[in-house]
Amino acid sequence: AKLQECPFMFGQNSSCGHRHDASVSCATIRLRGENATDSKGRVEVLRNGVWGTVCDNDWDISDATVVCRQLGSPHALSAPGRAAYGQGTGPILMDNVECRGSEAKLQHCNFTTSCNCGHDEDASVSCATIRLRGYNATNSQGRVEVFQNGLWGTVCDNDWDINDATVVCRELG
């Protein structure tokens, strides 16, 4: 079925203002846990309507990079295991994850669903929160953008100086 096939008043003398706009989240991956943010935390995936964790067996930076890109960040900074952001609850839905690093989603990587680990082995990620963009941008020069609240935004150059640039360069590696 398609939304257009559902019975509703679309553009027909509706008294519905923007305060009544419908919303949806189609996320199949999220970060949770102690001190988790939009860019770091325990990896949780959605399968068959149930959220669960990922086991850290074979978990590495390639797997974490896929997660980070799926969340909108350019790459992973680290791939902590051993429930670095606390133990999850519910099922452990993925084990022995093996990504090449180029996959669009973690679910496109090789993995098993039979699990031989507990929540003390939940996988986590820490994603990049700074990137350089713009005309002729490279890994070492460009317009500074930061990832916050699930969105990328620019940094105003008011009071920007060499100290700020040094912090960015150090963070980028």
Secondary structure, 3 states (H helix, E strand, C coil): CCHHHCCCCCCCCCCCCHHHCCCCCCCCEEEECCCCCCCEEEEEEEECCEEEEEECCCCCHHHHHHHHHHCCCCCEEECCCCCCCCCCCCCEEEEEEECCCCCCCHHHCEEECCCCCCHHHECEEEECCEEEECCCCCCCCCEEEEEECCEEEECCCCCCCHHHHHHHHHHHC
